[in-house]
Amino acid sequence: MTQDAADGAPPRPIGPNEGFALEIGSDPKLLPLVRRTTEVASKLAGLDDTAMRQMTLAVDEAMSNVIRHACSAKPGHRIRLAFRFDERWLVIQIDHDGAPAPEGGPKGRDLDDVKPGGLGTHFINTAMDAVHYEQADDGCPRILMARDLHRSREESPSEDRDG
């Protein structure tokens, strides 16, 4: 992998012949498949159980947000979740045919505002070292997330965010 999430650059998109992918419809009932696939990808990449749970929660939140917000919780949309890893990075890519994220990515609520919900972006940003919202070459919205596999549990992720 070349310079994924290094020096403030976004991770490079996952090519068609790299890693592996899961394509699902915009149905929240399919999220258990997403969680299990993320667990397997995290383990294959060498993450420990704590980091695997963080990754699974982050990907589940990102996919839930795509279904709920980008696809307006309506069936009939396609979402492709792809994974690629090497000795340094685990990269997760979500491509979908829903609405794009707001400019700069979704904004989570202030953590001091104690109430249910709205913590998904916090979970995503805690688990990942880079999160980028962009448009794919085909014009569809894309979310690229990367985790530095050398980061210990105690280290904070970088501030390399689009939002």
Secondary structure, DSSP 8 states (H G I E B T S, - for coil): --STT-TT-------TTSSEEEEEES-GGGHHHHHHHHHHHHHHTT--HHHHHHHHHHHHHHHHHIIIIISTT-TT-EEEEEEEE-SSEEEEEEEESS----TT------TTS-SSS--HHHHHHHH-SEEEEEE-TTS-EEEEEEEETT--TTS---SEE--
